[in-house]
Amino acid sequence: METEEDVTPLTPAVFYILFSLATGEKHGYEIMKQVRQDTQGKITMGNGTLYGSIKRMLADGFIEDAGEQIDPDKERRKYYRLTERGKQALGAEMQRYVETVLLMQKRRLIPGLSVQVNL
């Protein structure tokens, strides 16, 4: 069985797609909007980046097709959800981020940071 340590670091696109799906199933356009919101507009994904990443993530087993649904705009859309492997990859990446922040705190590399992270 794959452990968190076995998952290589994720690209920003893959990380933010997994992060957006952590709260539930979403269709492509909804994922794009969530990523833009989560990054305060610093990362915007075009259709090529989004659907290319989704295709690779489906093949890698990070996400799965959750079927088609009619959205509030009365359009039929394909939804995606995290798999167990995707949850593990996201968890491993978030753990790497937490460890990096802790190291930055320890080395006093974050001026003015008043929030302390305790694990």
The first five atom37 places (N, CA, C, CB, O) and aatype in JSON, in Angstrom:
{
  "aatype": [12, 6, 16, 6, 6, 3, 19, 16, 14, 10, 16, 14, 0, 19, 13, 18, 9, 10, 13, 15, 10, 0, 16, 7, 6, 11, 8, 7, 18, 6, 9, 12, 11, 5, 19, 1, 5, 3, 16, 5, 7, 11, 9, 16, 12, 7, 2, 7, 16, 10, 18, 7, 15, 9, 11, 1, 12, 10, 0, 3, 7, 13, 9, 6, 3, 0, 7, 6, 5, 9, 3, 14, 3, 11, 6, 1, 1, 11, 18, 18, 1, 10, 16, 6, 1, 7, 11, 5, 0, 10, 7, 0, 6, 12, 5, 1, 18, 19, 6, 16, 19, 10, 10, 12, 5, 11, 1, 1, 10, 9, 14, 7, 10, 15, 19, 5, 19, 2, 10],
  "atom_mask": [
    [1, 1, 1, 1, 1],
    [1, 1, 1, 1, 1],
    [1, 1, 1, 1, 1],
    [1, 1, 1, 1, 1],
    [1, 1, 1, 1, 1],
    [1, 1, 1, 1, 1],
    [1, 1, 1, 1, 1],
    [1, 1, 1, 1, 1],
    [1, 1, 1, 1, 1],
    [1, 1, 1, 1, 1],
    [1, 1, 1, 1, 1],
    [1, 1, 1, 1, 1],
    [1, 1, 1, 1, 1],
    [1, 1, 1, 1, 1],
    [1, 1, 1, 1, 1],
    [1, 1, 1, 1, 1],
    [1, 1, 1, 1, 1],
    [1, 1, 1, 1, 1],
    [1, 1, 1, 1, 1],
    [1, 1, 1, 1, 1],
    [1, 1, 1, 1, 1],
    [1, 1, 1, 1, 1],
    [1, 1, 1, 1, 1],
    [1, 1, 1, 0, 1],
    [1, 1, 1, 1, 1],
    [1, 1, 1, 1, 1],
    [1, 1, 1, 1, 1],
    [1, 1, 1, 0, 1],
    [1, 1, 1, 1, 1],
    [1, 1, 1, 1, 1],
    [1, 1, 1, 1, 1],
    [1, 1, 1, 1, 1],
    [1, 1, 1, 1, 1],
    [1, 1, 1, 1, 1],
    [1, 1, 1, 1, 1],
    [1, 1, 1, 1, 1],
    [1, 1, 1, 1, 1],
    [1, 1, 1, 1, 1],
    [1, 1, 1, 1, 1],
    [1, 1, 1, 1, 1],
    [1, 1, 1, 0, 1],
    [1, 1, 1, 1, 1],
    [1, 1, 1, 1, 1],
    [1, 1, 1, 1, 1],
    [1, 1, 1, 1, 1],
    [1, 1, 1, 0, 1],
    [1, 1, 1, 1, 1],
    [1, 1, 1, 0, 1],
    [1, 1, 1, 1, 1],
    [1, 1, 1, 1, 1],
    [1, 1, 1, 1, 1],
    [1, 1, 1, 0, 1],
    [1, 1, 1, 1, 1],
    [1, 1, 1, 1, 1],
    [1, 1, 1, 1, 1],
    [1, 1, 1, 1, 1],
    [1, 1, 1, 1, 1],
    [1, 1, 1, 1, 1],
    [1, 1, 1, 1, 1],
    [1, 1, 1, 1, 1],
    [1, 1, 1, 0, 1],
    [1, 1, 1, 1, 1],
    [1, 1, 1, 1, 1],
    [1, 1, 1, 1, 1],
    [1, 1, 1, 1, 1],
    [1, 1, 1, 1, 1],
    [1, 1, 1, 0, 1],
    [1, 1, 1, 1, 1],
    [1, 1, 1, 1, 1],
    [1, 1, 1, 1, 1],
    [1, 1, 1, 1, 1],
    [1, 1, 1, 1, 1],
    [1, 1, 1, 1, 1],
    [1, 1, 1, 1, 1],
    [1, 1, 1, 1, 1],
    [1, 1, 1, 1, 1],
    [1, 1, 1, 1, 1],
    [1, 1, 1, 1, 1],
    [1, 1, 1, 1, 1],
    [1, 1, 1, 1, 1],
    [1, 1, 1, 1, 1],
    [1, 1, 1, 1, 1],
    [1, 1, 1, 1, 1],
    [1, 1, 1, 1, 1],
    [1, 1, 1, 1, 1],
    [1, 1, 1, 0, 1],
    [1, 1, 1, 1, 1],
    [1, 1, 1, 1, 1],
    [1, 1, 1, 1, 1],
    [1, 1, 1, 1, 1],
    [1, 1, 1, 0, 1],
    [1, 1, 1, 1, 1],
    [1, 1, 1, 1, 1],
    [1, 1, 1, 1, 1],
    [1, 1, 1, 1, 1],
    [1, 1, 1, 1, 1],
    [1, 1, 1, 1, 1],
    [1, 1, 1, 1, 1],
    [1, 1, 1, 1, 1],
    [1, 1, 1, 1, 1],
    [1, 1, 1, 1, 1],
    [1, 1, 1, 1, 1],
    [1, 1, 1, 1, 1],
    [1, 1, 1, 1, 1],
    [1, 1, 1, 1, 1],
    [1, 1, 1, 1, 1],
    [1, 1, 1, 1, 1],
    [1, 1, 1, 1, 1],
    [1, 1, 1, 1, 1],
    [1, 1, 1, 1, 1],
    [1, 1, 1, 1, 1],
    [1, 1, 1, 0, 1],
    [1, 1, 1, 1, 1],
    [1, 1, 1, 1, 1],
    [1, 1, 1, 1, 1],
    [1, 1, 1, 1, 1],
    [1, 1, 1, 1, 1],
    [1, 1, 1, 1, 1],
    [1, 1, 1, 1, 1]
  ],
  "atom_positions": [
    [[0.84, -1.19, 0.0], [0.0, 0.0, 0.0], [0.88, 1.25, 0.0], [-0.95, 0.0, 1.22], [1.93, 1.28, 0.65]],
    [[0.44, 2.25, -0.72], [1.18, 3.49, -0.85], [1.03, 4.33, 0.42], [0.7, 4.28, -2.07], [-0.07, 4.46, 0.95]],
    [[2.13, 4.88, 0.9], [2.08, 5.74, 2.07], [2.2, 7.19, 1.62], [3.2, 5.38, 3.07], [2.49, 7.47, 0.46]],
    [[1.96, 8.12, 2.55], [2.07, 9.53, 2.22], [3.46, 9.87, 1.7], [1.75, 10.39, 3.44], [3.61, 10.72, 0.82]],
    [[4.49, 9.2, 2.24], [5.85, 9.47, 1.82], [6.11, 9.02, 0.38], [6.82, 8.79, 2.76], [7.02, 9.52, -0.28]],
    [[5.3, 8.07, -0.12], [5.49, 7.54, -1.47], [4.96, 8.49, -2.55], [4.8, 6.2, -1.59], [5.28, 8.31, -3.73]],
    [[4.18, 9.47, -2.18], [3.58, 10.37, -3.16], [4.52, 11.55, -3.39], [2.17, 10.87, -2.68], [4.88, 12.26, -2.46]],
    [[4.92, 11.74, -4.64], [5.83, 12.84, -4.95], [5.1, 14.17, -4.83], [6.43, 12.67, -6.37], [3.87, 14.2, -4.89]],
    [[5.83, 15.26, -4.66], [5.18, 16.57, -4.58], [4.29, 16.82, -5.8], [6.22, 17.69, -4.45], [4.61, 16.4, -6.92]],
    [[3.2, 17.49, -5.58], [2.22, 17.76, -6.63], [2.52, 19.08, -7.31], [0.81, 17.77, -6.05], [3.09, 19.98, -6.71]],
    [[2.12, 19.19, -8.56], [2.2, 20.48, -9.25], [1.15, 21.4, -8.64], [1.99, 20.32, -10.8], [0.18, 20.92, -8.04]],
    [[1.31, 22.72, -8.77], [0.28, 23.62, -8.24], [-1.1, 23.33, -8.81], [0.65, 25.05, -8.52], [-2.09, 23.36, -8.07]],
    [[-1.2, 23.05, -10.1], [-2.51, 22.78, -10.71], [-3.15, 21.56, -10.06], [-2.38, 22.56, -12.22], [-4.33, 21.61, -9.69]],
    [[-2.41, 20.48, -9.92], [-2.96, 19.26, -9.32], [-3.31, 19.5, -7.86], [-1.95, 18.09, -9.45], [-4.37, 19.07, -7.4]],
    [[-2.43, 20.18, -7.13], [-2.73, 20.46, -5.72], [-4.05, 21.21, -5.58], [-1.59, 21.26, -5.08], [-4.91, 20.82, -4.8]],
    [[-4.21, 22.3, -6.33], [-5.41, 23.12, -6.17], [-6.67, 22.43, -6.68], [-5.23, 24.43, -6.88], [-7.76, 22.7, -6.17]],
    [[-6.55, 21.55, -7.66], [-7.72, 20.77, -8.09], [-8.12, 19.81, -6.98], [-7.42, 19.99, -9.41], [-9.3, 19.72, -6.63]],
    [[-7.15, 19.09, -6.42], [-7.46, 18.18, -5.31], [-8.02, 18.96, -4.12], [-6.2, 17.4, -4.88], [-8.99, 18.53, -3.49]],
    [[-7.42, 20.1, -3.83], [-7.86, 20.94, -2.71], [-9.3, 21.39, -2.91], [-6.94, 22.16, -2.56], [-10.08, 21.42, -1.96]],
    [[-9.66, 21.74, -4.15], [-11.03, 22.17, -4.41], [-12.02, 21.02, -4.27], [-11.12, 22.77, -5.82], [-13.17, 21.23, -3.87]],
    [[-11.58, 19.8, -4.59], [-12.47, 18.64, -4.49], [-12.55, 18.08, -3.07], [-12.01, 17.54, -5.42], [-13.38, 17.21, -2.79]],
    [[-11.7, 18.57, -2.17], [-11.7, 18.07, -0.79], [-13.02, 18.36, -0.07], [-10.55, 18.7, -0.01], [-13.37, 17.68, 0.89]],
    [[-13.75, 19.36, -0.54], [-15.02, 19.71, 0.1], [-16.22, 19.07, -0.6], [-15.19, 21.2, 0.12], [-17.36, 19.3, -0.2]],
    [[-15.97, 18.28, -1.65], [-17.07, 17.59, -2.31], [-16.95, 17.59, -3.82], [0.0, 0.0, 0.0], [-16.04, 18.21, -4.38]],
    [[-17.86, 16.9, -4.46], [-17.86, 16.76, -5.91], [-18.07, 18.11, -6.59], [-18.95, 15.77, -6.36], [-18.83, 18.95, -6.11]],
    [[-17.37, 18.29, -7.71], [-17.5, 19.53, -8.48], [-17.34, 19.21, -9.96], [-16.46, 20.59, -8.02], [-16.72, 18.21, -10.33]],
    [[-17.9, 20.07, -10.8], [-17.65, 19.97, -12.25], [-16.51, 20.91, -12.6], [-18.94, 20.32, -13.07], [-16.09, 21.73, -11.78]],
    [[-16.01, 20.8, -13.82], [-14.82, 21.52, -14.23], [-14.87, 23.02, -14.01], [0.0, 0.0, 0.0], [-13.93, 23.59, -13.45]],
    [[-15.95, 23.66, -14.43], [-16.03, 25.12, -14.29], [-16.05, 25.51, -12.81], [-17.29, 25.66, -15.0], [-15.47, 26.53, -12.42]],
    [[-16.71, 24.71, -12.0], [-16.76, 24.97, -10.56], [-15.35, 24.84, -9.95], [-17.75, 23.98, -9.87], [-14.98, 25.61, -9.07]],
    [[-14.58, 23.85, -10.41], [-13.2, 23.68, -9.95], [-12.39, 24.92, -10.32], [-12.55, 22.41, -10.57], [-11.66, 25.45, -9.48]],
    [[-12.51, 25.39, -11.56], [-11.77, 26.57, -12.01], [-12.09, 27.78, -11.13], [-12.09, 26.88, -13.47], [-11.19, 28.51, -10.72]],
    [[-13.38, 27.99, -10.83], [-13.78, 29.11, -9.98], [-13.23, 28.97, -8.57], [-15.3, 29.23, -9.93], [-12.78, 29.95, -7.97]],
    [[-13.25, 27.75, -8.03], [-12.76, 27.52, -6.67], [-11.26, 27.77, -6.59], [-13.08, 26.08, -6.22], [-10.79, 28.38, -5.63]],
    [[-10.5, 27.32, -7.59], [-9.06, 27.55, -7.6], [-8.77, 29.05, -7.66], [-8.4, 26.82, -8.81], [-7.91, 29.54, -6.93]],
    [[-9.47, 29.76, -8.5], [-9.28, 31.21, -8.61], [-9.58, 31.89, -7.26], [-10.18, 31.8, -9.72], [-8.85, 32.79, -6.84]],
    [[-10.64, 31.46, -6.61], [-11.01, 32.02, -5.3], [-9.97, 31.66, -4.24], [-12.41, 31.52, -4.88], [-9.53, 32.52, -3.48]],
    [[-9.58, 30.38, -4.18], [-8.63, 29.92, -3.17], [-7.28, 30.6, -3.28], [-8.45, 28.42, -3.27], [-6.6, 30.79, -2.27]],
    [[-6.89, 30.97, -4.49], [-5.58, 31.59, -4.71], [-5.68, 33.11, -4.86], [-4.92, 31.0, -5.95], [-4.71, 33.77, -5.23]],
    [[-6.85, 33.65, -4.57], [-7.11, 35.09, -4.71], [-6.7, 35.59, -6.09], [-6.35, 35.87, -3.63], [-6.15, 36.69, -6.24]],
    [[-6.99, 34.76, -7.11], [-6.75, 35.14, -8.49], [-5.32, 34.95, -8.97], [0.0, 0.0, 0.0], [-5.01, 35.25, -10.12]],
    [[-4.45, 34.45, -8.11], [-3.04, 34.27, -8.52], [-2.88, 33.09, -9.48], [-2.16, 34.05, -7.3], [-1.96, 33.08, -10.3]],
    [[-3.76, 32.11, -9.38], [-3.73, 30.98, -10.31], [-5.07, 30.93, -11.03], [-3.43, 29.62, -9.57], [-6.12, 30.78, -10.4]],
    [[-5.02, 31.07, -12.33], [-6.22, 30.91, -13.15], [-5.92, 29.81, -14.16], [-6.63, 32.26, -13.87], [-4.88, 29.82, -14.82]],
    [[-6.82, 28.89, -14.25], [-6.63, 27.76, -15.16], [-7.51, 27.92, -16.38], [-6.93, 26.43, -14.45], [-8.71, 28.16, -16.28]],
    [[-6.88, 27.77, -17.53], [-7.66, 27.71, -18.75], [-8.18, 26.29, -18.92], [0.0, 0.0, 0.0], [-7.82, 25.38, -18.17]],
    [[-9.03, 26.11, -19.91], [-9.61, 24.78, -20.16], [-8.55, 23.72, -20.43], [-10.57, 24.85, -21.33], [-8.67, 22.59, -19.96]],
    [[-7.5, 24.08, -21.18], [-6.45, 23.11, -21.51], [-5.73, 22.62, -20.28], [0.0, 0.0, 0.0], [-5.52, 21.41, -20.12]],
    [[-5.35, 23.54, -19.39], [-4.66, 23.15, -18.16], [-5.58, 22.32, -17.28], [-4.17, 24.4, -17.4], [-5.18, 21.27, -16.77]],
    [[-6.8, 22.8, -17.1], [-7.74, 22.09, -16.22], [-8.02, 20.69, -16.73], [-9.04, 22.87, -16.1], [-7.83, 19.71, -16.0]],
    [[-8.47, 20.57, -17.96], [-8.88, 19.26, -18.45], [-7.69, 18.34, -18.74], [-9.73, 19.41, -19.7], [-7.83, 17.12, -18.67]],
    [[-6.54, 18.91, -19.08], [-5.33, 18.1, -19.2], [-4.94, 17.52, -17.85], [0.0, 0.0, 0.0], [-4.59, 16.34, -17.75]],
    [[-5.01, 18.35, -16.8], [-4.71, 17.89, -15.44], [-5.73, 16.84, -14.99], [-4.69, 19.07, -14.45], [-5.37, 15.83, -14.41]],
    [[-7.01, 17.09, -15.26], [-8.05, 16.14, -14.88], [-7.82, 14.8, -15.55], [-9.44, 16.69, -15.24], [-7.96, 13.75, -14.92]],
    [[-7.47, 14.82, -16.84], [-7.23, 13.57, -17.57], [-6.09, 12.78, -16.92], [-6.89, 13.87, -19.05], [-6.21, 11.57, -16.73]],
    [[-5.0, 13.46, -16.57], [-3.86, 12.79, -15.92], [-4.25, 12.3, -14.52], [-2.65, 13.73, -15.83], [-3.85, 11.21, -14.11]],
    [[-5.02, 13.1, -13.8], [-5.42, 12.72, -12.44], [-6.37, 11.53, -12.45], [-6.08, 13.91, -11.73], [-6.33, 10.69, -11.54]],
    [[-7.22, 11.44, -13.46], [-8.08, 10.25, -13.61], [-7.2, 9.03, -13.86], [-9.1, 10.44, -14.79], [-7.4, 7.98, -13.24]],
    [[-6.22, 9.16, -14.76], [-5.32, 8.04, -15.09], [-4.47, 7.63, -13.89], [-4.41, 8.42, -16.26], [-4.18, 6.45, -13.71]],
    [[-4.08, 8.61, -13.07], [-3.26, 8.34, -11.88], [-4.08, 7.84, -10.69], [-2.5, 9.59, -11.48], [-3.52, 7.42, -9.67]],
    [[-5.4, 7.88, -10.83], [-6.25, 7.4, -9.75], [-6.44, 8.39, -8.6], [0.0, 0.0, 0.0], [-6.85, 7.98, -7.51]],
    [[-6.14, 9.67, -8.82], [-6.34, 10.69, -7.78], [-7.79, 11.13, -7.69], [-5.45, 11.9, -8.05], [-8.28, 11.47, -6.61]],
    [[-8.48, 11.12, -8.82], [-9.89, 11.51, -8.86], [-10.64, 10.47, -9.68], [-10.08, 12.95, -9.46], [-10.04, 9.65, -10.38]],
    [[-11.96, 10.53, -9.58], [-12.79, 9.66, -10.4], [-14.01, 10.42, -10.88], [-13.22, 8.4, -9.61], [-14.4, 11.44, -10.31]],
    [[-14.58, 9.91, -11.94], [-15.79, 10.48, -12.51], [-16.92, 10.2, -11.53], [-16.08, 9.89, -13.93], [-17.15, 9.05, -11.14]],
    [[-17.64, 11.24, -11.15], [-18.77, 11.09, -10.22], [-20.1, 11.12, -10.97], [-18.75, 12.2, -9.15], [-21.16, 11.2, -10.35]],
    [[-20.04, 11.05, -12.28], [-21.25, 11.01, -13.09], [-21.68, 12.39, -13.54], [0.0, 0.0, 0.0], [-21.1, 13.41, -13.16]],
    [[-22.7, 12.4, -14.36], [-23.24, 13.67, -14.85], [-24.42, 14.08, -13.99], [-23.67, 13.57, -16.33], [-25.18, 13.25, -13.51]],
    [[-24.55, 15.38, -13.81], [-25.66, 15.95, -13.05], [-26.13, 17.2, -13.78], [-25.25, 16.27, -11.57], [-25.39, 17.79, -14.56]],
    [[-27.35, 17.58, -13.52], [-27.87, 18.84, -14.03], [-27.53, 19.91, -13.0], [-29.43, 18.77, -14.31], [-27.9, 19.79, -11.84]],
    [[-26.82, 20.95, -13.44], [-26.44, 22.0, -12.5], [-27.58, 23.02, -12.37], [-25.14, 22.69, -12.95], [-28.58, 22.93, -13.08]],
    [[-27.43, 23.99, -11.46], [-28.5, 25.0, -11.27], [-28.84, 25.78, -12.53], [-28.09, 25.97, -10.19], [-29.94, 26.31, -12.65]],
    [[-27.9, 25.88, -13.49], [-28.15, 26.57, -14.76], [-28.84, 25.67, -15.78], [-26.85, 27.11, -15.34], [-28.99, 26.03, -16.95]],
    [[-29.26, 24.48, -15.33], [-29.96, 23.5, -16.18], [-29.06, 22.9, -17.25], [-31.16, 24.16, -16.85], [-29.54, 22.43, -18.28]],
    [[-27.76, 22.92, -17.0], [-26.81, 22.31, -17.93], [-26.33, 20.98, -17.36], [-25.6, 23.25, -18.2], [-26.12, 20.85, -16.16]],
    [[-26.15, 20.0, -18.24], [-25.61, 18.71, -17.83], [-24.09, 18.83, -17.77], [-26.05, 17.57, -18.82], [-23.45, 19.22, -18.74]],
    [[-23.54, 18.49, -16.61], [-22.09, 18.61, -16.42], [-21.53, 17.34, -15.81], [-21.76, 19.82, -15.54], [-22.21, 16.64, -15.06]],
    [[-20.27, 17.05, -16.16], [-19.57, 15.91, -15.59], [-18.93, 16.34, -14.27], [-18.5, 15.34, -16.58], [-18.21, 17.35, -14.22]],
    [[-19.18, 15.59, -13.23], [-18.63, 15.89, -11.9], [-17.49, 14.94, -11.57], [-19.73, 15.8, -10.82], [-17.42, 13.82, -12.08]],
    [[-16.59, 15.42, -10.71], [-15.42, 14.65, -10.28], [-15.37, 14.63, -8.76], [-14.1, 15.24, -10.87], [-15.88, 15.53, -8.09]],
    [[-14.74, 13.59, -8.22], [-14.54, 13.5, -6.77], [-13.19, 12.87, -6.49], [-15.68, 12.67, -6.09], [-12.6, 12.2, -7.34]],
    [[-12.7, 13.11, -5.28], [-11.44, 12.53, -4.84], [-11.58, 11.03, -4.63], [-10.96, 13.2, -3.56], [-12.63, 10.55, -4.2]],
    [[-10.53, 10.31, -4.93], [-10.44, 8.9, -4.56], [-9.65, 8.82, -3.26], [-9.77, 8.03, -5.7], [-9.14, 9.84, -2.78]],
    [[-9.53, 7.65, -2.71], [-8.72, 7.48, -1.51], [-7.26, 7.86, -1.81], [-8.8, 6.01, -0.99], [-6.6, 8.49, -0.99]],
    [[-6.78, 7.47, -2.97], [-5.41, 7.82, -3.37], [-5.25, 9.34, -3.49], [-5.04, 7.15, -4.72], [-4.22, 9.89, -3.1]],
    [[-6.25, 10.01, -4.01], [-6.22, 11.46, -4.12], [-6.21, 12.13, -2.75], [0.0, 0.0, 0.0], [-5.51, 13.12, -2.54]],
    [[-6.99, 11.59, -1.83], [-7.0, 12.12, -0.45], [-5.63, 11.95, 0.19], [-8.07, 11.42, 0.4], [-5.15, 12.84, 0.89]],
    [[-5.0, 10.8, -0.04], [-3.66, 10.57, 0.51], [-2.64, 11.53, -0.1], [-3.22, 9.11, 0.26], [-1.8, 12.07, 0.62]],
    [[-2.71, 11.75, -1.41], [-1.78, 12.66, -2.07], [-1.96, 14.08, -1.55], [-1.97, 12.62, -3.6], [-0.99, 14.79, -1.3]],
    [[-3.21, 14.51, -1.4], [-3.49, 15.85, -0.88], [-3.0, 15.97, 0.56], [-4.99, 16.16, -0.95], [-2.39, 16.97, 0.93]],
    [[-3.25, 14.95, 1.37], [-2.79, 14.96, 2.76], [-1.28, 15.03, 2.85], [0.0, 0.0, 0.0], [-0.75, 15.76, 3.69]],
    [[-0.58, 14.28, 2.01], [0.88, 14.29, 2.02], [1.41, 15.67, 1.62], [1.43, 13.22, 1.06], [2.37, 16.17, 2.21]],
    [[0.78, 16.28, 0.63], [1.23, 17.6, 0.19], [0.96, 18.65, 1.27], [0.53, 18.0, -1.13], [1.81, 19.51, 1.51]],
    [[-0.19, 18.6, 1.9], [-0.49, 19.54, 2.97], [0.47, 19.35, 4.14], [-1.95, 19.38, 3.44], [0.87, 20.33, 4.77]],
    [[0.83, 18.11, 4.44], [1.8, 17.85, 5.5], [3.15, 18.47, 5.16], [1.95, 16.33, 5.74], [3.82, 19.03, 6.03]],
    [[3.57, 18.37, 3.89], [4.82, 19.0, 3.46], [4.75, 20.51, 3.67], [5.11, 18.67, 1.99], [5.72, 21.13, 4.11]],
    [[3.6, 21.1, 3.35], [3.44, 22.55, 3.53], [3.54, 22.92, 5.0], [2.08, 23.02, 2.95], [4.22, 23.88, 5.36]],
    [[2.86, 22.16, 5.85], [2.89, 22.44, 7.29], [4.31, 22.34, 7.82], [1.96, 21.48, 8.05], [4.76, 23.19, 8.58]],
    [[5.02, 21.28, 7.42], [6.4, 21.11, 7.87], [7.29, 22.25, 7.4], [6.95, 19.77, 7.36], [8.19, 22.68, 8.12]],
    [[7.05, 22.74, 6.19], [7.83, 23.86, 5.66], [7.54, 25.13, 6.46], [7.51, 24.09, 4.17], [8.47, 25.87, 6.79]],
    [[6.3, 25.39, 6.78], [5.94, 26.56, 7.58], [6.57, 26.46, 8.97], [4.41, 26.7, 7.69], [7.08, 27.45, 9.49]],
    [[6.54, 25.28, 9.57], [7.16, 25.1, 10.88], [8.66, 25.38, 10.82], [6.91, 23.68, 11.4], [9.21, 26.0, 11.73]],
    [[9.32, 24.93, 9.76], [10.74, 25.18, 9.59], [11.01, 26.67, 9.4], [11.28, 24.38, 8.4], [11.97, 27.21, 9.95]],
    [[10.16, 27.34, 8.62], [10.31, 28.79, 8.44], [10.14, 29.51, 9.76], [9.3, 29.32, 7.4], [10.87, 30.46, 10.05]],
    [[9.18, 29.07, 10.57], [9.0, 29.68, 11.89], [10.24, 29.46, 12.75], [7.76, 29.1, 12.59], [10.73, 30.39, 13.39]],
    [[10.72, 28.23, 12.77], [11.89, 27.89, 13.59], [13.1, 28.74, 13.21], [12.22, 26.39, 13.43], [13.87, 29.17, 14.07]],
    [[13.25, 28.99, 11.92], [14.38, 29.78, 11.44], [14.08, 31.28, 11.42], [14.78, 29.33, 10.05], [14.9, 32.09, 10.99]],
    [[12.89, 31.63, 11.9], [12.46, 33.04, 11.96], [12.53, 33.71, 10.58], [13.34, 33.83, 12.97], [13.02, 34.83, 10.43]],
    [[12.02, 33.01, 9.58], [12.03, 33.51, 8.21], [10.71, 34.16, 7.8], [12.36, 32.39, 7.25], [10.55, 34.6, 6.66]],
    [[9.75, 34.2, 8.73], [8.46, 34.79, 8.43], [8.29, 36.02, 9.32], [7.29, 33.76, 8.64], [7.78, 35.9, 10.44]],
    [[8.7, 37.19, 8.85], [8.6, 38.39, 9.67], [7.14, 38.71, 10.0], [9.24, 39.57, 8.95], [6.26, 38.66, 9.14]],
    [[6.9, 39.03, 11.24], [5.57, 39.47, 11.65], [4.53, 38.38, 11.76], [0.0, 0.0, 0.0], [3.36, 38.68, 11.98]],
    [[4.92, 37.13, 11.63], [3.93, 36.04, 11.74], [3.6, 35.84, 13.2], [4.47, 34.71, 11.1], [4.46, 35.52, 14.02]],
    [[2.33, 36.03, 13.53], [1.92, 35.88, 14.93], [1.18, 34.57, 15.17], [1.03, 37.03, 15.34], [0.92, 34.21, 16.32]],
    [[0.85, 33.86, 14.11], [0.14, 32.59, 14.24], [1.14, 31.47, 14.42], [-0.77, 32.32, 13.01], [2.09, 31.36, 13.65]],
    [[0.95, 30.64, 15.41], [1.81, 29.5, 15.63], [1.06, 28.24, 15.24], [2.29, 29.43, 17.1], [-0.11, 28.08, 15.59]],
    [[1.72, 27.35, 14.51], [1.12, 26.09, 14.07], [1.66, 25.0, 14.97], [1.41, 25.79, 12.56], [2.88, 24.81, 15.05]],
    [[0.77, 24.28, 15.64], [1.18, 23.17, 16.5], [0.58, 21.88, 15.98], [0.76, 23.41, 17.96], [-0.61, 21.82, 15.69]],
    [[1.4, 20.87, 15.87], [0.92, 19.56, 15.42], [0.9, 18.6, 16.57], [1.78, 19.01, 14.28], [0.53, 17.44, 16.39]]
  ]
}
